Amino acid sequence: MAGASKNVVIPTGMQNVGTVLAQGAVSIKDMIAPSFIEVDFNHLKIDQKYYRTLFVTAYPRYVSANWLYSLITFDHPLYISMFIYPTESKTVLDELKRKIGEMEASIEGEIKAGKVVDPTTQVALDDALSLQAELAKGSERFFQFGLYITIPADSKDELDNVTKEVDSSLSSILIIAKQATLEHEEGFKSTVPMFSDKLAVWRNMDTTSLATTFPFSTAALTRNEGILYGMNQHDGSLIIFDRFTLENANSVILGKSGGGKSFFVKMEAFRLLMMGIEVIILDPENEYKKLTESMGGEFVVFSTTSQYKINPFDLVGEIGEADELSNKILDLHSLMRVIMGDITPAQDALLDRALVMTYRNVGITQDPSTFKLPAPLLEDLYKVFMGMETPEAKEMAGRLEKFVMGSAAGIFNQKSNFDIKNHFTVFGIRDLEENLRPVAMYIVLDYIWNTVRRDVKKRILIVDEAWYLIKHKDSGAYLHSFAKRARKYHLGLTTITQDVEDFLSTEEGKAIVTNSSMQIILKQSTAAVDKITDTFYLTGGEKHFLLSAGVGEGLFFAGQSHVGFRGIASEEERSMIE
């Protein structure tokens, strides 16, 4: 019977193929027409694609705004059409009056017969009376509404499976849909952009109910202040936003290599500078050197031969807090673990005594008035260890030897000779060997932290390739602490990484994301997208969007709102950035 019900339809453009060839011309209809269309009683086959259309017959009684979101963002391509037909209010009121009369008579008859009134009839009557009042006042209008869904698939089995999933998804929001049996050709035509309703399966709806079906509800991230981040992919509006208006100004940018992270960050930095916000960048790959030159900024290179030096033992100075020295020693504990590697509890206690002695030897104590004295150097700590004359102390001194007298002596064992004065400052550490980069990043972060506390104003700190810090537990914890404390000093921390899966697999990485009110997720790889989906509770549609996004496209999270976006830049900006 199934075979007998099939019908092969030859496209109009192919019917006169002999004439077309004879004339030596091909029409547009010939070029776009499929080679064949097979119409079955429960599906349609066009070339090698299968299609099945569902029409909605019943809707839930109560709905909220954007209640069709799960259908719109379904994790499979769907062709969805909505047809809306205005209806004369007078005609509807007359029909309502007749229906109300019938329901009242039915209820009255049941009461007289001593029967229990059917609750569904009573609910329907209440709804009809309420709608009648709204229509009579003119606060509501009436429409007829048709909702059709066509499911494409590459095989019959896939079509059956996706149909079940769509039906299940619709049932979860109390929508009843049926297949357009024997009318799949009409159903397909009703869901292609031809504005032709061939099925004509309608349901009456008032204005309020109809408004909630609008499928493209999106957060509005257009403000009167801030900078332009891009274009909202959902409604074409501009995303103009000031990150300092959020709970904190921290931001996390996640994306695969080549997804547009660097361009996006440079574009944001360029625009923040125009707003008078100071920008500091920690750059492991010297990617921002050309932008620094074009912006009149200062590029600070860290290497064994560099003129720039930063002493990790520096204190803030006279304006330091009472517990400044205690906090500095705690931070140095973490730095020493990054330098030395794992240490035992006994070695940690020994390190604590050595640090206290190192500061005491230059006259710095818990008295804040001593904080302005010249800070000790790393070699002073080395000397303290050597002076303890215990095997454990000498072993720890040996771990420091490379940084005091070895190949790295010229980088971290000098007095500071640099101060941030420029509006755009970039610290480049590409010329350091791989295992020294986390140490340099930690020391630079600590130096920036002292600067931020000494002179409070709006700043953005950008830490590129943050995975260098996160892969070490102590430096990762310091970056997390940085993110938590930044707001107090009007600082916004931007953390960037392409090692998304590894970054989110650590407690420190997840904590940094949690402490960032703004998150930008650019194009993702299939290996990382599941981790992203679990962390940010993405829908199937958003997951698919991240996999198929182009360069500079992704999801923009700001507080509780998030939208799909595409970064946009003028030609002048592009030439400056690139």
N, C-alpha and C positions, 0 to 999 in steps of 0.2 A: 504493500500500500504506500510505503514511504517513497518507493521509486516512482509510483504512478503519480504522486502528487507534485513531483518536481517539474520545473518549467525553465527552459533556457531562454533568456532574453538577450537579443542581439542589440547592442547600443545603436542609437539612431545614427551616429556618425559613421558606423561601419556598414550600414545597409546599402549605401551607394558607393562601396569601395571601388567597384569596377569603373564607375564613372569618374571618381576622383583620380584614380590612377591614369585613366585615359586623358584627363585634362592636365595631368602633370602638376597638380596642386594638392596640398593637404590642409584641411581646415583645422581650426583650434579644437573643434569637437572631436575630430579624428585623433588628435594628439593626446587629449586627456581621457578619452573613453577607454574603459577597461577592455581586455580581450574577450571576456565573457562574464555573465552574471547568472548564478544559479540560485533559484528561489525554491526553498524547501518549506515545509509546513512549520518548522520550528527554528529556522535560521536562514541566513542569506550568505552566499559565497560570491565574493567579487575577486576575480583573479585567484590568488592564494590566501586571501583573508576571509575569515568567518565573522559574521555579525549577527547579533540577536538583540531585539528591542523589547524593553519592558515599559509598561504604562502603569501609572499609579492610580489605584482605585479608592484607597482609604487613607486618611491622614489622622494624626493624633489630635486629641481634643485640646490639649494645652501645649504650646510651643514657646521657646524663648528665641531671642534674636540669633540669627545665623545658625538655626537648628539643622540646616542641610550641610553644615561644615564637613561632617564625616563622609558625605557623598562627594562633595566637591574635591576633597583632598584624598580620595580613595587611591590606594597604592596600585593603580592600573589605569591606563587611559580609558576614559569614558566620554561618549558624546551625549551631552545633556541639553535638552531643549525645554523651555518654559513658554507657554502660550497664554497670554492674558487678554481677555475680552471684556470691555466695559459693558455693563448692563443698565438699562433704564431703571431708576429707583422706583418709579410708579409701578412698573411690571413686577418688580421684586416684592414691593409692599402688598400688592394684590395677592400674589402667590403666598406670601407669609401669612396674610390674614386668613386665607383658606386653610393652610396647614395648621395654624394655631387653633382654628375652629374644630378641625378634625381631631387634634390631640386632646383638646379640652373635652370634647364629646366622648372620646374613648376613655378618658380618666373618670369622667362623671358616670359613665355606664358601668365601669368596674366597681366604683364605690357603691352604687345602687345595688349591684349584684352581690355585694358583700365580699368582693375579691380584693386581694392586695394589689395596690396600684403598681404597674410595671415601672421600676425605677428609671429605665432607659427612656421611657416615654416622658416621664416627669422632667428629666434632665434636658431632653430635646425641647420640651415646651419652655423651660426657663431660658434656654439659649435663644430660642426664636423670639420670645418676648423682649429680651435684652437687645437683640439685633433690630427688632422692629422699632424700638425707641430710638436707637442710634441713627437709623436711617431716616426716621421722621424728623429728627433734629438737624439732619444734614451733616453730622460729624463723621459719618461713615458713608462709603459708597460700596457698591456691590460689583463683583467681577466673576467671570468664569475662568477657571485656571486649569491648564493641562500640563502635566509633567511627564516627559518621556526620556528614557535612558537607553542608548544603544551601546552594546559591549562589543569591542573588536577583539579578535584573538587570531593566533597563527595556526591553531588546530582545533578540531572538534572537541577533543578532550579538555584543552585549555578553556574553550568557550563554556563548557559545562561547569568546570570548576570555578571560574570567575563569576558565572551567573549565580552559583550557590553562595559565593562570598558576598556579592552585591545584595542578594536577597536577604542574607543574614544581617548585613549592615543596616539595611532599610528596616528590617523587623526590629532591630535594637532601638530604633527611634519611633516605633509603632506606625511605620508606613507599610501598607500592603500593596505589593506590585505584582502584576501578572504579565506573562509573555504574550506578545502580539501574535498568537497562533494564527496561521494562514494570512497574516497581514504584515509580515516582516518587510516586505518591499515598501509598503506605506509607512511603516515605522522608521525604516532607514531614511526615507525622504523627509520625514518629519524632524529628524535630528541633524541633518546636514544643513549648512547655512543657506537655505533657499527660502526661508520664511513661509513654509507651506505646511499646514497642519492637516495631514492626511488621515490621522487616527480619530481625531475629534472625541477624545475621552476627557470630559471636563468635570470639574467640581466647583460648586459655588464657594466664594470666599469674599470676606469684607476687606476693607483697606488695611486694617491693622494686621490681620492674619497674613495678607499678601506681602506686606512689607517685611515680615520676618523670613520670608523665603529668599530674599535677595542674597545671592550666593557669594558676592565678592566683598563681604565685610572685612575691613582691615583697619589696623591701628593707624591713627593720624599722628605722624611725627613731624608735622610742620609747625614750627614755633616762630615767634617774633624776634628771637635772638638766637645766636649761635652761628655755626658754620654749616655749609652745604656738604652733606655726606654722599648723596646720590639720589636716585630716583626710585620711588616705591613701585615695584614691579606689579603690584596688584591693581592700583588705580591711577598710576602715572603721576602722582603728586610728588613734590620734592621733600626729601628728608633734610630738614634744617633743624639742628639740634645743638644745645649747649650741655655738654656732659657734666659741667659743674652744677647744674640744677638737680642732679640725681643725688641719691643718698651718699654716694661717693663718686669721684671722677675717674675711678679705675676702669680700665678696658682690657679685654682679652681678645686677641685676634688669632684664629685658628684656620689653617688652610694648607693644602698640599703645595708642593713646590710647583711654581708656574701658575698658581691660582690668582695672583695679583696682590699678594700681601704687601710686598715692598712698595708697589706703586700706591696702594691705598694709604699706607702709613705716611709716605712722603707727601701725598696730597693733603692729608689731615694736618701734618706738621706745617706745611706751607700756609694753609688757611688759618691755623691757630696763631701763627706769627703775625698775620695781618690784623688779628684781633688783639694784639698786644700781649699775648701769653708766651712766656718764655718756654723754650723747648730744649730738653737735654736728651741725648741719645747714647745708649751703650751699644756699640756696633762691632760685633765679632768678625764681620767679613769686609769691613771698609766699604759697604754698599752706599753710604750716605756722603762720601767724600766730595763728589761733584756737586751734589745739592748744597752742601755746606759752602763751597766756593761761590756758587751762584747766589746764595742768600747772604753773603758777607758774614758767615759764621766762623767759628773757630774749630778746627779739626785737631784733636789732641791724640797723637800717636803714642801707644805704649809698646816699647820694644827694649831690647838690651842696650841699644845705642841712643834711645830717645832722650831728649833734653827734659822731658816732663817727668816729675817724680811726685809720688804721693806716699806719705808716711801713714801706715795703718794704725799707728799708736796715737795719732792726733786727737785732742779733745776739742770741744766746741770753744772753750775759753772762758772769759769772764762771765758770759751770760749763761753758762752751762747750769743745768739743774743740780740740786744737791746730791742726787744719786748718779750723777754723770759718770763718775769713775767706775762705780759698780756695774753700770750698764755697758760701759766700754769694755771692761774685763770679760763680761759675759759674751759680748760680740766677738772678742778676740779668741775666746774658747772655741767658738764655731769656726773662725778663720783658721786657727791652728789645726783643727781636725781636717779641714779641707787641704791644708798644706802637708800635714804629717800622715794623714790616713787615720785608720781606726786606732783609738787608744783605750786602754783599760781604765776602770774607775780609779785605781791607784795612780796611774799616770795623769789622769784628769785632775786629781787633787794636787799632785806635784806641780802641774801646769798652773793651777790657781795660785799657789804660793809663789811660784816664780814670777808671775805677772804682777802680783802685788809688790814684790821686792823690786822689780824692774822700775815701776813708777816711783817707789819710795826712794830709790837710789838717785833719782833726779829731783827729789824734793816734792813730788806730787803725792798728796794724801787725800783723804775724804773731805778736807777743808776746801770749799769752792774757790777760795782766794788763791789756791795753788794751781788751779787749772790753767792759768795764763802762762805758766812756766813752759819752757821748751820741752816737748814730749820726747820720750826715749825712742830708740830705733830697734829694729829687729835684732841687730847684733848685741844690743844690751841684754835682751832676753837670752840670747845664746850664751853670753858671758855668765849670766846668773846660773844657767844650767851647768856650765862647766865648773863654776865655783862650788856647786853642791857636792861634787866629788863622790857621787853614788853611781853605780852601774846604770840604774834606770834613768838618772838625769843625763848622763853622758850619751845614752842611747837616743834620748829625745833631742839633745843638742846635735847629734849626728843627722837627725832628720831635717834640722834647720840649716845645716851647713851649705847645702846647695844655694839657699837664698841669702846667705850671709857672705860666703867666700867663694861660692861656685859660679856656675853659668848664669844664674838668675840674680846675682848679687846687685847688679846695677839697676834693678827695677824696683824692688820692694824695701831696700835697706838704705834709703836716702831721706833727707828732710824734704818736706813738701815745698815745691817751688811754683805752684800753680794755683790760681783762684778763678772761679767762674765769673767772668765779667760780661761775656757776650750774650746776646739774646738767643743765640742758636749755637749750642756747644755739642760736639760729637766726640765721644771717646772711642778711638779705633784700636782694637787689640788683635787684628789679624796676623800681625808679624810675630806674635808670641807663639811658642810651640803649643800643641794641642792641650797638654796636661797643665799648662800654666794659665790657660784662659779662664777657668773657673775661679782661680785665685785672684787674677786681675779684676774680673767682673765683681767679685765680692768686695775687694778693696775700693774700687771706684764707687760702688753702691754706698759703701759706708761713708766715703768722702762726700758724695752728693747729699747723703742724709744729714751730715753736719752742716753743709751749706744751706739746705732747705730750712733747718731749724734756726740758723743764724739770721736769715733774711727771708721772712715769710711773705710770699706773694704767689699769685697764680702761676703754676708751672705744670708742664707735662714731662714725665720721664718715660722714655721708650726703651724697653729692654728687648732687643732682637735676639732670636735664637735662645730663648729662655731655658731651653732644655739643658744647656751647659750648666746652669745653676741647679735645676731641678734634679738632675741625675745624682747630685751629691746631697744627701739628706740635710746636712747642716746649712749649706748655702741655699737649698730650697726652702728650709724653714725660715731663713733670714729674709728671703724674698717675700714669703707669705707675711712675715711680721711687718715688712715694708708696706705691703698692700693694706694691712689693717690700720697702720698708724698714719698713712699719707694724708688722709682727709683733714686731720687736725692742723696741718700746715699748708692747706690749699694746694696740695700736690695731687695730680692724677697719674697713676701708674699704668702704662700700656705694656702688656706682656704679649710677645709674639712667638709663635712656634709653628714649625711644620711637622714636628714629630708628635702629632696629635695623640695617637694611641698611647705612646709611652708617657706623655705629659699627663693625660687623664688617668693613667694607671697608678699614679702616685698620690698619696694623701695630700702632699703639699700642692701639687698641681690642681687637684679638685678644690682645695681650700682657696687657692688664688682665684679660680673661676667663681666660687661662691662669693668672694669679697670684691667682685667686679660688677658694678651696676650696668655696664655696657659690654656686650659681647658681639663680635662680628665673626660669623662662620662663613668662610668662602668655600669654593669648590673643594670637595673631599674625594679621597680615594675609597674604593670599595672596602679596603682593609680597615679604615678608620671610621667609616660612616656609622657602623652599628654602635660603636662606643659613644660617638657624638649623639646619636639618637637616644640612647639610654640616659646620658648625662643631662641633656636638655629637654627630654620628653617630647621629641619631635613626632609629628604624625607621619604616616606613610607617604603622603604627598610631599611633605617638606624634605623627607629623606631622599625621595626621588629627585626633587629639585636640586639638592646639593650635589647629587651624582651627575646630573645633566647640565649644571650651571656652566656658563662661560667664564672667561677670565674677568675678574672684577665683579662677579655676581655672587650672591649668597644671601644669608639671613642676617638681619640687623636687630639685635635685642637691646632695648633701652628700658630698664626697669621691668615692669610687667607687660610691656608691649613688644611685639616683634613683627617684622614684615620682611618680605623678600625684597631685595634691593639690587641696584646696579650702580656702581660708582661712575660718575661722569666728571670730566675735566675739560676745560677750554684748551684750545691749541697753545695759548701762551703758557698755561700751567704745564701742559704736557712737555713742551720744549724745555722748560725750566727743570722739570723732574727727571726727564730722560737724558 
